[in-house]
């Protein structure tokens, strides 16, 4: 595997042994792609639930448990709510990608 850097090639074994950070299946392996999107969807759902729970926790602290720091808790609640919405949106996106990979697998689309 040759790596390009400013016009130079690096053919060392160390460069070949270096793994990618995230391996996303591409090409014709639709089953692996479908599984990847399913796992990402599940992680995003978990993130949405966790962030939502934290937002509710901060809301409770702002009102009942720690009212003298209510402003700080409201800011944390807002950030956590935004993360929950973003994570839910990403889960929705991954659900769509999973369905697309499943459709491609069923209909034999090879790229």
Order of alpha helices (4+ residues) and beta strands (2+ residues): beta-beta-alpha-alpha-alpha
